[in-house]
Amino acid sequence: MLDAFNRNIDYLRISVTDRCNLRCTYCMPAEGINLMPHESILTLEQIAKVVQTGATRFGIRKIRLTGGEPLVRKGIVDLVRMIADIEQIEEVSMTTNGTLLPQFAADLKKAGLKRVNISLDTLSPEKYKTITRGGNIQEVIEGIKAAKLAGLTPIKINVVKLDSQFNHEIEDLKAFCIEENLKIQYIRQMDLETGTFSRVEGGEGGNCSLCNRLRLTADGHLKPCLFSNQSYSTRTMGITKAFEAALTNKPEKGESSNQHGFYNIGG
């Protein structure tokens, strides 16, 4: 369906949880976060119902599952299957930190997941541990291997460009991706409150003129723009009216937001 600026909105990004098994410095504040109560989070069936309505009534064709970390959500394989079984949905993909892919990759592929984006900002085990506040880079490497083996391709590596990175680190990541037949895209560090963002290098994100997406939060709010406080509850308004409001009020260009963080909206 076209929005007010003649953009075809056919892509829904779904944050299935605000929980994560890592604590990346650019995603979560050092003091921690206030997690959503479990009873506030949509059930798998409720998420699937939102997708069904979006697909049959509003032209949604592509789904990306995000978090938090989507693989910590109980029943994530079942959710992928439920969404992939919706006739109008052409692609289900996922953005993940990759650490749990050895456990889930094969089942996700069988359930209907097409491909994954995996976050990896450095190849240094020590620096990875610092950035993620305790993460083990070897788990990500094993996750990449599992995704390749399962056929969750093409695999994209998401690299957040940080002020602490050196040029050789970026070049090392690029060489690693060439060697492993992975695509790479660079995301400059963003700030929701100041509205600081830029185009993704190697991808289409950040180009407002081409934006074709809405976002669904884990607690059921449809958001028309990452850099906006606009939010429409599928629970209180109903799914159809929430979609209508999100499409009608999708801004031409994002400005800023202070009502959510990257940890609970999936970037």
C-alpha positions, 0 to 999 in steps of 0.5 A: 500500500502506498503512503502519503509520499507514494512509497510502497509499504510492503515490509514489516520489522517485528521486534519479538522481544526486548531481551538479549543475551548480550549487552552491546555498549551502543545498544544498551546503557551501562545501567541496564534497561527496564524490561517489558513485563512478560504479560505485555509482550505479544503472544506468537499467535498475536504476532501472526495475526498482525502479520496476517492482517498486514499481508491480506489487507495492507500489502505486507510481503516481507518480514524481518524478525528482530529483538532484542535478540530474536533467538532468545524468544521462546517458540521462535521457530514456531513463529517463523513457521506460522508467518512463512505459512501465510500465503502472501508473505514472500520472505521471512528474514532475521537480524541476530547476534548469531551466538545461538544460530548453532542451536537454531539454524537448521530448524529455522530454515526448515520452518521457512526462514530465508536468510539472516543478518548477523551483527559483528563489529570486530574480529578481535576477541578482546574487543568483541568482549568489550563491545558486547560486555562479555560476549564470546566471538567464537560463538558468532563464528560458529553461528555464521558456519551454522547459517551457511550450512543450513542455507540461510543465505545470502548472509549479511554481516552488520558492522556498526562503525564505532569511533574506537575502531581502526581502519585495519579492523574494518579492512579485516572484516571486509577481507573476512567477508570476502573469504567467507562469501558473506555480504557486508554492510556498514551502519554508522552509530545512530542517536535516536534522541538527536535524530542522528542517522545516515545511510547504510553503506552496502544497504538501503537503510537510512534512505528515507525516500526509499523507506518501505517499512513499518515496525511492530514492537514486542508489546504490540505497537505499530511504529511508522518510523524509527526516528519518531515517537508516533506509535499505534497500539494493535491492542487498543485500536485494533490491528486494522486501525493501527495499520491505517494510522501508521500508514497515514502518519508515516513521515517523509523523514525521521526526526527524533525519538525518546520513547524507545531504544535500539534494544527494543525496536530492532534498529 
